[in-house]
Amino acid sequence: MASSSSAQVLSLYRTMLRESKKFSSYNYRTYAIRRIRDAFKENKNVKDIQDIQTLLNRAKENLEIIQRQVTVGHLYSTHKLVIEHQEK
């Protein structure tokens, strides 16, 4: 079960990061990526199966929120910030 849940956690982590990189707004994108990394690091030592399942469910809900917000962000796009032009 542990290897199955760790693979599931890793897959969810990667999916959340991939979806967060789709934000058109620099501020939302960097915040989401930072928040995901911090949350997963904070909970990396959780061993209880029930706690892991609760955290996975919460992360899946957050993934759905990210996906919705990315869609909304694309509908109402804005001009790129100066810092975004420098990243290339």
C-alpha positions as YAML, in Angstrom:
chain: A
units: angstrom
residues:
- id: 1
  name: MET
  ca: [0.00, 0.00, 0.00]
- id: 2
  name: ALA
  ca: [2.83, 2.41, 0.81]
- id: 3
  name: SER
  ca: [4.42, 2.18, -2.64]
- id: 4
  name: SER
  ca: [1.01, 2.58, -4.23]
- id: 5
  name: SER
  ca: [0.19, 5.67, -2.20]
- id: 6
  name: SER
  ca: [3.66, 7.17, -2.71]
- id: 7
  name: ALA
  ca: [3.28, 6.75, -6.48]
- id: 8
  name: GLN
  ca: [-0.15, 8.34, -6.25]
- id: 9
  name: VAL
  ca: [1.23, 11.25, -4.21]
- id: 10
  name: LEU
  ca: [4.09, 11.81, -6.66]
- id: 11
  name: SER
  ca: [1.71, 11.71, -9.62]
- id: 12
  name: LEU
  ca: [-0.64, 14.20, -7.97]
- id: 13
  name: TYR
  ca: [2.29, 16.48, -7.07]
- id: 14
  name: ARG
  ca: [3.54, 16.52, -10.66]
- id: 15
  name: THR
  ca: [0.04, 17.08, -12.04]
- id: 16
  name: MET
  ca: [-0.56, 20.00, -9.69]
- id: 17
  name: LEU
  ca: [2.75, 21.61, -10.66]
- id: 18
  name: ARG
  ca: [2.06, 21.06, -14.36]
- id: 19
  name: GLU
  ca: [-1.41, 22.62, -14.07]
- id: 20
  name: SER
  ca: [-0.08, 25.55, -12.03]
- id: 21
  name: LYS
  ca: [2.43, 26.38, -14.75]
- id: 22
  name: LYS
  ca: [-0.54, 27.06, -17.04]
- id: 23
  name: PHE
  ca: [-1.61, 30.18, -15.11]
- id: 24
  name: SER
  ca: [-1.30, 33.17, -17.43]
- id: 25
  name: SER
  ca: [-0.73, 35.50, -14.48]
- id: 26
  name: TYR
  ca: [2.84, 35.49, -13.17]
- id: 27
  name: ASN
  ca: [1.72, 36.17, -9.60]
- id: 28
  name: TYR
  ca: [-0.83, 33.34, -9.51]
- id: 29
  name: ARG
  ca: [1.60, 30.96, -11.20]
- id: 30
  name: THR
  ca: [4.49, 31.57, -8.81]
- id: 31
  name: TYR
  ca: [2.23, 31.55, -5.75]
- id: 32
  name: ALA
  ca: [0.58, 28.26, -6.73]
- id: 33
  name: ILE
  ca: [3.88, 26.54, -7.46]
- id: 34
  name: ARG
  ca: [5.44, 27.78, -4.21]
- id: 35
  name: ARG
  ca: [2.36, 26.80, -2.19]
- id: 36
  name: ILE
  ca: [2.24, 23.29, -3.68]
- id: 37
  name: ARG
  ca: [5.93, 22.67, -3.00]
- id: 38
  name: ASP
  ca: [5.64, 23.95, 0.57]
- id: 39
  name: ALA
  ca: [2.53, 21.88, 1.33]
- id: 40
  name: PHE
  ca: [4.03, 18.65, 0.02]
- id: 41
  name: LYS
  ca: [7.32, 19.27, 1.87]
- id: 42
  name: GLU
  ca: [5.40, 19.99, 5.06]
- id: 43
  name: ASN
  ca: [3.56, 16.67, 4.85]
- id: 44
  name: LYS
  ca: [6.30, 14.42, 3.45]
- id: 45
  name: ASN
  ca: [6.80, 12.60, 6.77]
- id: 46
  name: VAL
  ca: [3.14, 11.69, 7.32]
- id: 47
  name: LYS
  ca: [2.89, 7.91, 7.77]
- id: 48
  name: ASP
  ca: [-0.70, 7.31, 8.87]
- id: 49
  name: ILE
  ca: [-2.74, 5.89, 5.97]
- id: 50
  name: GLN
  ca: [-5.88, 7.77, 7.00]
- id: 51
  name: ASP
  ca: [-4.01, 11.07, 7.19]
- id: 52
  name: ILE
  ca: [-2.42, 10.44, 3.80]
- id: 53
  name: GLN
  ca: [-5.82, 9.72, 2.27]
- id: 54
  name: THR
  ca: [-7.26, 12.91, 3.78]
- id: 55
  name: LEU
  ca: [-4.36, 14.95, 2.40]
- id: 56
  name: LEU
  ca: [-4.73, 13.31, -1.02]
- id: 57
  name: ASN
  ca: [-8.42, 14.16, -1.13]
- id: 58
  name: ARG
  ca: [-7.69, 17.76, -0.19]
- id: 59
  name: ALA
  ca: [-4.96, 17.95, -2.85]
- id: 60
  name: LYS
  ca: [-7.35, 16.58, -5.49]
- id: 61
  name: GLU
  ca: [-9.89, 19.25, -4.57]
- id: 62
  name: ASN
  ca: [-7.15, 21.88, -4.84]
- id: 63
  name: LEU
  ca: [-6.15, 20.50, -8.24]
- id: 64
  name: GLU
  ca: [-9.71, 21.00, -9.45]
- id: 65
  name: ILE
  ca: [-9.65, 24.57, -8.14]
- id: 66
  name: ILE
  ca: [-6.36, 25.23, -9.94]
- id: 67
  name: GLN
  ca: [-7.78, 23.86, -13.19]
- id: 68
  name: ARG
  ca: [-10.87, 26.07, -12.91]
- id: 69
  name: GLN
  ca: [-8.82, 29.15, -12.06]
- id: 70
  name: VAL
  ca: [-6.48, 28.54, -15.00]
- id: 71
  name: THR
  ca: [-9.50, 28.43, -17.31]
- id: 72
  name: VAL
  ca: [-10.92, 31.63, -15.85]
- id: 73
  name: GLY
  ca: [-7.50, 33.27, -16.09]
- id: 74
  name: HIS
  ca: [-7.31, 32.48, -19.79]
- id: 75
  name: LEU
  ca: [-10.73, 34.01, -20.36]
- id: 76
  name: TYR
  ca: [-9.64, 37.32, -18.81]
- id: 77
  name: SER
  ca: [-6.02, 37.60, -19.83]
- id: 78
  name: THR
  ca: [-3.92, 40.63, -18.96]
- id: 79
  name: HIS
  ca: [-0.67, 42.12, -20.19]
- id: 80
  name: LYS
  ca: [2.53, 40.41, -19.16]
- id: 81
  name: LEU
  ca: [4.55, 41.94, -16.33]
- id: 82
  name: VAL
  ca: [8.03, 43.32, -16.90]
- id: 83
  name: ILE
  ca: [9.55, 40.44, -14.94]
- id: 84
  name: GLU
  ca: [7.93, 37.92, -17.29]
- id: 85
  name: HIS
  ca: [9.70, 39.44, -20.30]
- id: 86
  name: GLN
  ca: [13.06, 39.07, -18.54]
- id: 87
  name: GLU
  ca: [12.61, 35.33, -17.85]
- id: 88
  name: LYS
  ca: [13.01, 34.34, -21.50]
...
